[in-house]
Amino acid sequence: MDVRTFWLAGRPATGDSQLTVTNPHDGRDVGRYSVPTEAQVEEAVAAAHAVAGQAAALPAHVRAEALAHVSRRIAERADEIAQLITAENGKPIFWARGEVTRAIATFRFAAEETRRWSGGVQRLDTEPAAAGRLAYVTRLPYGPVLAITPFNFPLNLVAHKVAPAIAVGAPVIVKPAPATPLTSLLLGEILAETDLPAGMFSVLPVENERASVLVLDPRLPVVSFTGSAPVGYAIADQIPRKHVTLELGGNAAAVVLSDADLDWAAQRVALFSNYQAGQSCIAVQRVIVEQPVYDAFVERLLPAVDGLVTGDPADEKTQVGPLVSVHAAERVEEWVKEAVDGGARVLAGGTREGTTYAPTVLADVPPDAKVLREEVFGPVMVVQPAADIDEAYAMVNASRYGLQAGVFTRSLDAAFRANRELEVGGVIIGDVPSYRADQMPYGGVKDSGIGREGLHSAMTDYTYEKVMVLTGLSL
């Protein structure tokens, strides 16, 4: 089996050890990759630091064309990349192809934003003392970005950190998830085809316990992390003087009000509670249904869940594949058992076979159960009745998380009230909370994190505002 190189300051490199990636579905070996040494990690950081000034000064057309090239090359290698995502992640090929399509768009959006990214001017002669003065306001990168990425979207969530960094002229070091490094390494191969200067990017597949060296290094002033809240907050606590962005997940709620299209809502909730085996931070976890339509909705939901195709992720028909590991599947099993022991009823699913957990619907879940309070990150949803819209929205907010929420309604008043009252970063009206357009601002409140992704938003997050005042002008 060939050993994949990692990317050190834009060039392929090998370390003195190797690790193997296995398929979550059948355990077969997917690929081997080389692991950087401590000296090589230091070399990558030094290179990023050294090139920061050159990177920030790159003309917009150079940055934009590099990003456009990546978009084109991902499109050309789309099937290969999708198959690799499925093999190392266990994501059904249908969803893997969707991820590749989104990454193509993400890099294209970044190229477009790069060409629009510009300064602005502000007249200062609004007061007599500032006559003849004009402010030119620009944004400059803080410096090199450390991008710590998760396993569930091994291409597109990497793209959401790499693309905006390149767009603003910031070097970027990617630390991919240990379960899914191969897709990031392939992306590094495509980045190496561009005319970006050496040191502009590195992809370092180091083990999690070695990441603290990168997190603490003062030459990497920006840390962008996507993952669990405990790990994210631990990172932030270590580096109070750095600029940190955290996307920490949630336990997303879908509200079904009495005026909703119940058939549409049931189909969407069933699919997007279980897509990618529920391993998405905006997968539907809590389903809050107004009491008058609760029974009718559940009658539609259960057959929709039972109709999902679970199996081999390489099969074109599969909608729900395995979790990323046996440990992950066992944790989901334990959480469901805890809820059932506390009085919850299993309406569908509730069984595990290896890394695969059946799409599961729970009712009468006790309020202190983990499946209700925490992020399940598995194919499990909890259905709950609410007396009215007041109680439904209060139930959404009764969570320490606040990433996105979905509200199925035809009422504009209910929609704008949701936008006003729900304590989340995004409200999706007429659909599940799992919807995300890659150009829109994306992020949460409360324990769902700080900062925003989405190309323009992330570019703003990676930069600071700088003012130059021109004096003695005839305005």
GUPAFI-793679 format. One record per residue (C-alpha): residue in three letters; x, y, z. Coordinates in nm, 4 decimals. Layout:
('Ala', (X, Y, Z))
...
END
This chain:
('Met', (0.0000, 0.0000, 0.0000))
('Asp', (0.1368, 0.3395, -0.0999))
('Val', (0.2129, 0.5845, 0.1795))
('Arg', (0.0704, 0.9319, 0.1327))
('Thr', (0.3024, 1.2206, 0.1990))
('Phe', (0.1984, 1.5185, 0.4048))
('Trp', (0.2477, 1.8779, 0.2920))
('Leu', (0.5185, 2.0856, 0.4538))
('Ala', (0.5332, 2.4493, 0.3418))
('Gly', (0.3797, 2.3547, 0.0082))
('Arg', (0.5951, 2.0546, -0.0733))
('Pro', (0.5459, 1.6806, -0.0137))
('Ala', (0.7331, 1.5358, 0.2823))
('Thr', (0.7613, 1.2187, 0.4872))
('Gly', (0.8318, 1.1673, 0.8546))
('Asp', (0.9765, 0.8730, 1.0440))
('Ser', (0.6457, 0.6988, 1.1253))
('Gln', (0.3252, 0.5950, 0.9509))
('Leu', (-0.0392, 0.5389, 1.0434))
('Thr', (-0.3216, 0.3512, 0.8726))
('Val', (-0.6765, 0.4709, 0.8058))
('Thr', (-0.9489, 0.2050, 0.8142))
('Asn', (-1.2991, 0.2013, 0.6696))
('Pro', (-1.5598, 0.2438, 0.9464))
('His', (-1.8033, 0.0118, 0.7681))
('Asp', (-1.5935, -0.3007, 0.7133))
('Gly', (-1.2619, -0.2290, 0.8855))
('Arg', (-1.0518, -0.2677, 0.5720))
('Asp', (-0.7389, -0.0586, 0.5292))
('Val', (-0.8047, 0.2519, 0.3202))
('Gly', (-0.4582, 0.4032, 0.3125))
('Arg', (-0.1397, 0.4803, 0.4978))
('Tyr', (0.0070, 0.8213, 0.5579))
('Ser', (0.3317, 0.9604, 0.6893))
('Val', (0.3344, 1.1483, 1.0215))
('Pro', (0.5441, 1.4653, 1.0649))
('Thr', (0.8256, 1.4718, 1.3169))
('Glu', (0.8552, 1.7470, 1.5775))
('Ala', (1.1285, 1.9074, 1.3675))
('Gln', (0.9061, 1.9078, 1.0613))
('Val', (0.6187, 2.0671, 1.2529))
('Glu', (0.8582, 2.3390, 1.3635))
('Glu', (0.9728, 2.3856, 1.0038))
('Ala', (0.6130, 2.4291, 0.8858))
('Val', (0.5362, 2.6904, 1.1519))
('Ala', (0.8594, 2.8789, 1.0820))
('Ala', (0.7801, 2.8824, 0.7111))
('Ala', (0.4276, 3.0139, 0.7687))
('His', (0.5623, 3.2870, 0.9949))
('Ala', (0.8355, 3.3823, 0.7484))
('Val', (0.6013, 3.4101, 0.4494))
('Ala', (0.3249, 3.6023, 0.6290))
('Gly', (0.4307, 3.9430, 0.4964))
('Gln', (0.4650, 3.8170, 0.1392))
('Ala', (0.1315, 3.6377, 0.1645))
('Ala', (-0.0503, 3.9494, 0.2855))
('Ala', (0.0964, 4.1484, -0.0045))
('Leu', (-0.0069, 3.9001, -0.2754))
('Pro', (-0.2142, 4.0704, -0.5462))
('Ala', (-0.5821, 3.9850, -0.5336))
('His', (-0.5696, 3.8195, -0.8762))
('Val', (-0.3009, 3.5748, -0.7589))
('Arg', (-0.5031, 3.4691, -0.4550))
('Ala', (-0.8266, 3.4528, -0.6539))
('Glu', (-0.6763, 3.2427, -0.9320))
('Ala', (-0.5234, 2.9986, -0.6832))
('Leu', (-0.8659, 2.9485, -0.5247))
('Ala', (-1.0356, 2.9159, -0.8626))
('His', (-0.7787, 2.6533, -0.9632))
('Val', (-0.8561, 2.4503, -0.6531))
('Ser', (-1.2272, 2.4695, -0.7311))
('Arg', (-1.1719, 2.3507, -1.0882))
('Arg', (-0.9423, 2.0656, -0.9856))
('Ile', (-1.1807, 1.9381, -0.7204))
('Ala', (-1.4488, 1.9326, -0.9906))
('Glu', (-1.2200, 1.7376, -1.2231))
('Arg', (-1.1381, 1.4822, -0.9520))
('Ala', (-1.4854, 1.4814, -0.7964))
('Asp', (-1.5572, 1.1090, -0.8161))
('Glu', (-1.2129, 1.0137, -0.6823))
('Ile', (-1.2497, 1.2515, -0.3889))
('Ala', (-1.6039, 1.1371, -0.3085))
('Gln', (-1.4935, 0.7747, -0.3033))
('Leu', (-1.2064, 0.8641, -0.0690))
('Ile', (-1.4427, 1.0490, 0.1681))
('Thr', (-1.6730, 0.7468, 0.1778))
('Ala', (-1.3851, 0.5078, 0.2357))
('Glu', (-1.2220, 0.6906, 0.5268))
('Asn', (-1.5288, 0.8520, 0.6806))
('Gly', (-1.8072, 0.5982, 0.6194))
('Lys', (-2.0288, 0.8707, 0.4723))
('Pro', (-2.2673, 0.7264, 0.2106))
('Ile', (-2.1443, 0.8029, -0.1403))
('Phe', (-2.4592, 1.0066, -0.2075))
('Trp', (-2.3689, 1.2477, 0.0721))
('Ala', (-1.9971, 1.2370, -0.0135))
('Arg', (-2.0730, 1.3580, -0.3639))
('Gly', (-2.2798, 1.6370, -0.2125))
('Glu', (-1.9858, 1.7380, 0.0053))
('Val', (-1.7549, 1.7524, -0.2950))
('Thr', (-2.0051, 1.9686, -0.4829))
('Arg', (-2.0205, 2.2049, -0.1877))
('Ala', (-1.6400, 2.2273, -0.1657))
('Ile', (-1.6233, 2.3199, -0.5334))
('Ala', (-1.8618, 2.6053, -0.4590))
('Thr', (-1.6796, 2.7040, -0.1387))
('Phe', (-1.3505, 2.7615, -0.3204))
('Arg', (-1.5331, 2.9349, -0.6063))
('Phe', (-1.7119, 3.1658, -0.3616))
('Ala', (-1.3753, 3.2411, -0.2007))
('Ala', (-1.2233, 3.3335, -0.5365))
('Glu', (-1.5149, 3.5666, -0.6055))
('Glu', (-1.4949, 3.7265, -0.2604))
('Thr', (-1.1205, 3.7796, -0.3053))
('Arg', (-1.1835, 3.9932, -0.6132))
('Arg', (-1.4449, 4.1963, -0.4206))
('Trp', (-1.2377, 4.2263, -0.0998))
('Ser', (-1.1397, 4.5911, -0.0872))
('Gly', (-1.1046, 4.8933, 0.1348))
('Gly', (-1.3446, 5.1784, 0.1912))
('Val', (-1.3246, 5.5503, 0.2497))
('Gln', (-1.4801, 5.7747, 0.5108))
('Arg', (-1.4951, 6.1537, 0.5014))
('Leu', (-1.3716, 6.3024, 0.8255))
('Asp', (-1.4526, 6.6672, 0.7519))
('Thr', (-1.7865, 6.6356, 0.9270))
('Glu', (-1.6272, 6.8526, 1.1967))
('Pro', (-1.4293, 7.1740, 1.1341))
('Ala', (-1.1167, 7.0352, 1.3000))
('Ala', (-1.0946, 6.7553, 1.0415))
('Ala', (-1.1230, 6.9669, 0.7284))
('Gly', (-0.9299, 6.8150, 0.4391))
('Arg', (-0.9036, 6.4715, 0.5993))
('Leu', (-1.0151, 6.1368, 0.4584))
('Ala', (-0.9921, 5.7916, 0.6162))
('Tyr', (-0.8985, 5.4895, 0.4027))
('Val', (-1.0138, 5.1749, 0.5867))
('Thr', (-0.8774, 4.8307, 0.4995))
('Arg', (-0.8602, 4.4870, 0.6613))
('Leu', (-0.5304, 4.3023, 0.7062))
('Pro', (-0.4709, 3.9424, 0.8202))
('Tyr', (-0.3706, 3.8845, 1.1804))
('Gly', (-0.1188, 3.6338, 1.0483))
('Pro', (-0.0939, 3.2571, 0.9941))
('Val', (-0.4035, 3.0503, 1.0726))
('Leu', (-0.4037, 2.7152, 1.2515))
('Ala', (-0.7036, 2.5204, 1.1189))
('Ile', (-0.8085, 2.2255, 1.3355))
('Thr', (-1.0702, 2.0313, 1.1418))
('Pro', (-1.3197, 1.7533, 1.2280))
('Phe', (-1.3870, 1.4123, 1.0734))
('Asn', (-1.7487, 1.4571, 0.9653))
('Phe', (-1.6804, 1.6840, 0.6648))
('Pro', (-1.3168, 1.6030, 0.5807))
('Leu', (-1.3213, 1.8167, 0.2658))
('Asn', (-1.5730, 2.0994, 0.2974))
('Leu', (-1.5038, 2.1968, 0.6582))
('Val', (-1.1338, 2.2075, 0.5690))
('Ala', (-1.2277, 2.4252, 0.2722))
('His', (-1.4135, 2.6632, 0.5032))
('Lys', (-1.0901, 2.7341, 0.6884))
('Val', (-0.8330, 2.7134, 0.4084))
('Ala', (-1.0214, 2.9133, 0.1431))
('Pro', (-1.0849, 3.2306, 0.3475))
('Ala', (-0.7281, 3.2241, 0.4799))
('Ile', (-0.5855, 3.2217, 0.1282))
('Ala', (-0.8434, 3.4792, 0.0209))
('Val', (-0.7153, 3.7367, 0.2713))
('Gly', (-0.3493, 3.6469, 0.2286))
('Ala', (-0.2941, 3.4490, 0.5472))
('Pro', (-0.0756, 3.1350, 0.5540))
('Val', (-0.2644, 2.8337, 0.6880))
('Ile', (-0.1620, 2.5127, 0.8638))
('Val', (-0.4231, 2.2358, 0.8603))
('Lys', (-0.4348, 1.9812, 1.1428))
('Pro', (-0.6883, 1.7268, 1.0125))
('Ala', (-0.8858, 1.4845, 1.2277))
('Pro', (-0.6884, 1.1620, 1.2871))
('Ala', (-0.9796, 0.9513, 1.1606))
('Thr', (-0.9951, 1.1260, 0.8226))
('Pro', (-0.6612, 1.2784, 0.7156))
('Leu', (-0.6473, 1.1385, 0.3619))
('Thr', (-0.8933, 1.3838, 0.2072))
('Ser', (-0.7014, 1.6793, 0.3528))
('Leu', (-0.3789, 1.5383, 0.2127))
('Leu', (-0.5390, 1.5105, -0.1308))
('Leu', (-0.6503, 1.8736, -0.1007))
('Gly', (-0.2903, 1.9608, -0.0198))
('Glu', (-0.1877, 1.7948, -0.3449))
('Ile', (-0.4231, 2.0252, -0.5361))
('Leu', (-0.3061, 2.3346, -0.3445))
('Ala', (0.0522, 2.2466, -0.4396))
('Glu', (-0.0412, 2.2923, -0.8059))
('Thr', (-0.1050, 2.6653, -0.7536))
('Asp', (0.1388, 2.9560, -0.7660))
('Leu', (0.1057, 3.0303, -0.3950))
('Pro', (0.4421, 3.0978, -0.2313))
('Ala', (0.6206, 2.8260, -0.0358))
('Gly', (0.5074, 2.8307, 0.3251))
('Met', (0.1577, 2.9527, 0.2402))
('Phe', (0.0054, 2.6175, 0.3378))
('Ser', (0.0919, 2.2983, 0.5212))
('Val', (-0.1166, 1.9898, 0.5994))
('Leu', (0.0193, 1.8208, 0.9118))
('Pro', (-0.1592, 1.4968, 1.0147))
('Val', (-0.0328, 1.4864, 1.3714))
('Glu', (-0.2060, 1.3033, 1.6539))
('Asn', (-0.4406, 1.5098, 1.8729))
('Glu', (-0.2101, 1.4987, 2.1732))
('Arg', (0.0599, 1.6728, 1.9681))
('Ala', (-0.1659, 1.9558, 1.8546))
('Ser', (-0.0997, 2.1642, 2.1674))
('Val', (0.2435, 2.2564, 2.0300))
('Leu', (0.0724, 2.4219, 1.7365))
('Val', (-0.2039, 2.5776, 1.9477))
('Leu', (0.0424, 2.7404, 2.1860))
('Asp', (0.2901, 2.8656, 1.9246))
('Pro', (0.2795, 3.2488, 1.9199))
('Arg', (0.3682, 3.2500, 1.5489))
('Leu', (0.0163, 3.1208, 1.4747))
('Pro', (-0.1996, 3.4097, 1.6027))
('Val', (-0.5312, 3.2708, 1.4730))
('Val', (-0.6776, 2.9344, 1.5746))
('Ser', (-0.9929, 2.8129, 1.3997))
('Phe', (-1.1356, 2.4971, 1.5568))
('Thr', (-1.4386, 2.2843, 1.4745))
('Gly', (-1.5259, 2.0056, 1.7164))
('Ser', (-1.6631, 1.9349, 2.0613))
('Ala', (-1.7250, 2.2058, 2.3200))
('Pro', (-1.4932, 2.0651, 2.5909))
('Val', (-1.1984, 2.0498, 2.3510))
('Gly', (-1.2769, 2.3875, 2.1969))
('Tyr', (-1.3016, 2.5665, 2.5290))
('Ala', (-0.9856, 2.3950, 2.6522))
('Ile', (-0.8045, 2.5348, 2.3491))
('Ala', (-0.9429, 2.8851, 2.4055))
('Asp', (-0.8483, 2.8757, 2.7733))
('Gln', (-0.4872, 2.7981, 2.6810))
('Ile', (-0.4493, 3.0955, 2.4469))
('Pro', (-0.6423, 3.3963, 2.5832))
('Arg', (-0.4352, 3.6423, 2.3777))
('Lys', (-0.4906, 3.4747, 2.0409))
('His', (-0.7792, 3.5286, 1.8029))
('Val', (-0.9877, 3.2113, 1.8338))
('Thr', (-1.2932, 3.0992, 1.6382))
('Leu', (-1.4856, 2.7980, 1.7656))
('Glu', (-1.7621, 2.5974, 1.6002))
('Leu', (-1.8691, 2.3636, 1.8773))
('Gly', (-2.1811, 2.1860, 1.7602))
('Gly', (-2.5235, 2.1700, 1.9171))
('Asn', (-2.8418, 1.9678, 1.9615))
('Ala', (-3.0483, 2.1188, 1.6853))
('Ala', (-3.4244, 2.1511, 1.7189))
('Ala', (-3.6913, 2.1357, 1.4514))
('Val', (-4.0232, 2.2958, 1.5468))
('Val', (-4.3389, 2.1756, 1.3715))
('Leu', (-4.6255, 2.4209, 1.4179))
('Ser', (-4.9911, 2.3410, 1.3571))
('Asp', (-5.0031, 2.5113, 1.0180))
('Ala', (-4.7056, 2.3194, 0.8777))
('Asp', (-4.7078, 2.0821, 0.5815))
('Leu', (-4.6783, 1.7653, 0.7909))
('Asp', (-4.5792, 1.5356, 0.5056))
('Trp', (-4.2919, 1.7630, 0.4023))
('Ala', (-4.1832, 1.8145, 0.7627))
('Ala', (-4.1849, 1.4399, 0.8387))
('Gln', (-3.9787, 1.3536, 0.5315))
('Arg', (-3.7212, 1.6254, 0.5971))
('Val', (-3.6915, 1.5527, 0.9698))
('Ala', (-3.6533, 1.1778, 0.9071))
('Leu', (-3.3791, 1.2269, 0.6510))
('Phe', (-3.1838, 1.5001, 0.8230))
('Ser', (-3.1846, 1.3443, 1.1657))
('Asn', (-3.0065, 1.0465, 1.0145))
('Tyr', (-2.8036, 1.1692, 0.7189))
('Gln', (-2.4361, 1.0861, 0.7679))
('Ala', (-2.5527, 0.8747, 1.0630))
('Gly', (-2.6461, 1.1927, 1.2462))
('Gln', (-2.2807, 1.3023, 1.2544))
('Ser', (-2.3495, 1.6650, 1.1794))
('Cys', (-2.3675, 1.9454, 1.4318))
('Ile', (-2.6945, 2.0622, 1.2731))
('Ala', (-2.8540, 1.7192, 1.2318))
('Val', (-3.2077, 1.7182, 1.3728))
('Gln', (-3.1922, 1.5950, 1.7313))
('Arg', (-3.4968, 1.7483, 1.9022))
('Val', (-3.8360, 1.7571, 1.7270))
('Ile', (-4.0843, 1.9863, 1.9010))
('Val', (-4.4387, 1.9510, 1.7689))
('Glu', (-4.7405, 2.1636, 1.8538))
('Gln', (-4.9869, 1.9453, 2.0435))
('Pro', (-5.2834, 1.9619, 1.7975))
('Val', (-5.0743, 1.7955, 1.5211))
('Tyr', (-4.8404, 1.5836, 1.7346))
('Asp', (-5.0063, 1.2462, 1.6715))
('Ala', (-5.0581, 1.3157, 1.3010))
('Phe', (-4.6952, 1.4180, 1.2614))
('Val', (-4.5574, 1.1112, 1.4418))
('Glu', (-4.7803, 0.8895, 1.2240))
('Arg', (-4.6026, 1.0340, 0.9213))
('Leu', (-4.2563, 1.0437, 1.0771))
('Leu', (-4.2187, 0.6770, 1.1726))
('Pro', (-4.2724, 0.5284, 0.8249))
('Ala', (-4.0385, 0.7929, 0.6829))
('Val', (-3.7673, 0.6835, 0.9276))
('Asp', (-3.8324, 0.3136, 0.8656))
('Gly', (-3.8037, 0.3755, 0.4920))
('Leu', (-3.4472, 0.5055, 0.5099))
('Val', (-3.1914, 0.2750, 0.3494))
('Thr', (-2.9178, 0.1752, 0.5939))
('Gly', (-2.6128, -0.0202, 0.4831))
('Asp', (-2.2866, -0.0154, 0.2907))
('Pro', (-2.1881, 0.3503, 0.2355))
('Ala', (-2.0396, 0.2617, -0.1032))
('Asp', (-2.3860, 0.1574, -0.2269))
('Glu', (-2.5563, 0.4313, -0.4278))
('Lys', (-2.8888, 0.3613, -0.2537))
('Thr', (-2.7609, 0.3910, 0.1032))
('Gln', (-2.8853, 0.6939, 0.2957))
('Val', (-2.7592, 0.6057, 0.6447))
('Gly', (-2.4137, 0.4560, 0.6916))
('Pro', (-2.1968, 0.3705, 0.9914))
('Leu', (-2.0685, 0.5967, 1.2616))
('Val', (-1.7020, 0.6819, 1.2451))
('Ser', (-1.5980, 0.4128, 1.4956))
('Val', (-1.7263, 0.1345, 1.7189))
('His', (-1.6587, 0.3591, 2.0172))
('Ala', (-1.8883, 0.6270, 1.8714))
('Ala', (-2.1651, 0.3724, 1.8060))
('Glu', (-2.1317, 0.2270, 2.1564))
('Arg', (-2.1611, 0.5746, 2.3086))
('Val', (-2.4852, 0.6383, 2.1184))
('Glu', (-2.6129, 0.2991, 2.2353))
('Glu', (-2.5319, 0.3856, 2.5968))
('Trp', (-2.7085, 0.7226, 2.5759))
('Val', (-3.0238, 0.5643, 2.4333))
('Lys', (-3.0177, 0.2972, 2.7037))
('Glu', (-2.9859, 0.5669, 2.9699))
('Ala', (-3.2943, 0.7417, 2.8305))
('Val', (-3.4945, 0.4178, 2.8110))
('Asp', (-3.3961, 0.3225, 3.1650))
('Gly', (-3.5308, 0.6619, 3.2679))
('Gly', (-3.8703, 0.5993, 3.1072))
('Ala', (-3.8243, 0.6897, 2.7385))
('Arg', (-4.0084, 0.4893, 2.4729))
('Val', (-3.8377, 0.3661, 2.1562))
('Leu', (-4.0695, 0.4353, 1.8622))
('Ala', (-3.8190, 0.3246, 1.5982))
('Gly', (-3.4673, 0.1806, 1.5877))
('Gly', (-3.2712, 0.1511, 1.9085))
('Thr', (-3.0361, -0.1262, 1.7916))
('Arg', (-2.6662, -0.1412, 1.7057))
('Glu', (-2.4664, -0.3690, 1.4784))
('Gly', (-2.0947, -0.2928, 1.4912))
('Thr', (-2.0427, 0.0681, 1.3863))
('Thr', (-2.3997, 0.1022, 1.2547))
('Tyr', (-2.6775, 0.2328, 1.4768))
('Ala', (-3.0326, 0.2093, 1.3446))
('Pro', (-3.2206, 0.5365, 1.2854))
('Thr', (-3.3933, 0.5907, 1.6182))
('Val', (-3.6947, 0.7860, 1.7396))
('Leu', (-3.7536, 0.8351, 2.1121))
('Ala', (-4.0535, 0.9753, 2.3002))
('Asp', (-4.1206, 1.0559, 2.6670))
('Val', (-3.7510, 1.1220, 2.7233))
('Pro', (-3.6698, 1.2433, 3.0757))
('Pro', (-3.5396, 1.6012, 3.0802))
('Asp', (-3.2015, 1.5068, 3.2269))
('Ala', (-3.1198, 1.2420, 2.9646))
('Lys', (-2.8058, 1.3001, 2.7564))
('Val', (-2.9938, 1.2438, 2.4308))
('Leu', (-3.1926, 1.5564, 2.5136))
('Arg', (-2.9310, 1.7738, 2.6812))
('Glu', (-2.6108, 1.6961, 2.4912))
('Glu', (-2.5088, 1.6542, 2.1289))
('Val', (-2.5820, 1.2933, 2.0331))
('Phe', (-2.3847, 1.3047, 1.7072))
('Gly', (-2.5661, 0.9904, 1.6006))
('Pro', (-2.8898, 0.8868, 1.4257))
('Val', (-3.1207, 0.9588, 1.7194))
('Met', (-3.4050, 1.2064, 1.7517))
('Val', (-3.6352, 1.2927, 2.0412))
('Val', (-3.9977, 1.3917, 1.9672))
('Gln', (-4.1722, 1.6180, 2.2171))
('Pro', (-4.5181, 1.7806, 2.2216))
('Ala', (-4.5577, 2.1508, 2.2975))
('Ala', (-4.8850, 2.3099, 2.4055))
('Asp', (-4.8411, 2.6112, 2.1779))
('Ile', (-4.5869, 2.8285, 2.0013))
('Asp', (-4.4840, 2.9921, 2.3293))
('Glu', (-4.3876, 2.6606, 2.4826))
('Ala', (-4.2293, 2.5360, 2.1593))
('Tyr', (-3.9912, 2.8302, 2.1329))
('Ala', (-3.9133, 2.8117, 2.5044))
('Met', (-3.8212, 2.4449, 2.4608))
('Val', (-3.5807, 2.5305, 2.1779))
('Asn', (-3.4077, 2.7801, 2.4047))
('Ala', (-3.3896, 2.5378, 2.6977))
('Ser', (-3.0495, 2.4196, 2.5834))
('Arg', (-2.6945, 2.5300, 2.6451))
('Tyr', (-2.6387, 2.5034, 2.2696))
('Gly', (-2.7540, 2.7475, 2.0033))
('Leu', (-2.6297, 2.6710, 1.6546))
('Gln', (-2.9345, 2.6524, 1.4251))
('Ala', (-3.3044, 2.5747, 1.4513))
('Gly', (-3.5689, 2.4892, 1.1942))
('Val', (-3.9320, 2.6007, 1.2085))
('Phe', (-4.1979, 2.4427, 0.9884))
('Thr', (-4.4695, 2.7036, 0.9489))
('Arg', (-4.6549, 2.9022, 0.6832))
('Ser', (-4.6944, 3.2039, 0.9118))
('Leu', (-4.4742, 3.5081, 0.8539))
('Asp', (-4.5503, 3.6231, 1.2062))
('Ala', (-4.4278, 3.2915, 1.3512))
('Ala', (-4.1202, 3.3087, 1.1275))
('Phe', (-4.0173, 3.6585, 1.2342))
('Arg', (-4.0945, 3.5752, 1.5950))
('Ala', (-3.8615, 3.2747, 1.5666))
('Asn', (-3.5895, 3.4967, 1.4283))
('Arg', (-3.6419, 3.7408, 1.7131))
('Glu', (-3.6738, 3.4943, 2.0017))
('Leu', (-3.4784, 3.1767, 1.9282))
('Glu', (-3.1316, 3.1798, 2.0826))
('Val', (-2.9436, 3.0392, 1.7852))
('Gly', (-2.7079, 3.1595, 1.5152))
('Gly', (-2.9398, 3.0646, 1.2313))
('Val', (-3.3148, 3.0066, 1.1884))
('Ile', (-3.4338, 2.8013, 0.8899))
('Ile', (-3.8010, 2.8611, 0.8118))
('Gly', (-3.9927, 2.5858, 0.6337))
('Asp', (-3.7117, 2.3338, 0.6614))
('Val', (-3.4783, 2.1499, 0.8977))
('Pro', (-3.1970, 2.3224, 1.0904))
('Ser', (-2.9543, 2.1107, 0.8853))
('Tyr', (-2.9677, 2.3513, 0.5894))
('Arg', (-2.6499, 2.5464, 0.5237))
('Ala', (-2.5515, 2.7517, 0.2211))
('Asp', (-2.1740, 2.7784, 0.2103))
('Gln', (-2.1666, 3.1525, 0.1437))
('Met', (-2.3954, 3.2485, 0.4329))
('Pro', (-2.2742, 3.3414, 0.7836))
('Tyr', (-2.2654, 3.0213, 0.9875))
('Gly', (-2.2027, 2.9820, 1.3581))
('Gly', (-2.3722, 2.9731, 1.6944))
('Val', (-2.4303, 3.1322, 2.0312))
('Lys', (-2.4069, 2.9996, 2.3864))
('Asp', (-2.2023, 2.6779, 2.3926))
('Ser', (-2.2181, 2.6395, 2.0156))
('Gly', (-1.9158, 2.8628, 1.9767))
('Ile', (-1.7849, 3.2038, 1.8764))
('Gly', (-1.7121, 3.3540, 1.5360))
('Arg', (-1.8652, 3.2862, 1.1974))
('Glu', (-1.7791, 3.0818, 0.8914))
('Gly', (-1.9100, 3.1415, 0.5402))
('Leu', (-1.6555, 3.2986, 0.3094))
('His', (-1.6980, 3.6724, 0.3666))
('Ser', (-1.7676, 3.6204, 0.7382))
('Ala', (-1.4563, 3.4066, 0.7889))
('Met', (-1.2432, 3.6514, 0.5902))
('Thr', (-1.3601, 3.9240, 0.8272))
('Asp', (-1.2865, 3.6987, 1.1252))
('Tyr', (-0.9275, 3.6348, 1.0101))
('Thr', (-0.8489, 4.0053, 0.9689))
('Tyr', (-0.8404, 4.3307, 1.1607))
('Glu', (-0.9470, 4.6780, 1.0541))
('Lys', (-0.6744, 4.9327, 0.9783))
('Val', (-0.7199, 5.3047, 0.9157))
('Met', (-0.4981, 5.5390, 0.7135))
('Val', (-0.5860, 5.9078, 0.7402))
('Leu', (-0.4987, 6.1323, 0.4452))
('Thr', (-0.4475, 6.4985, 0.5292))
('Gly', (-0.4667, 6.8227, 0.3343))
('Leu', (-0.7113, 6.7070, 0.0672))
('Ser', (-0.9615, 6.9169, -0.1224))
('Leu', (-1.2731, 6.7055, -0.0787))
END
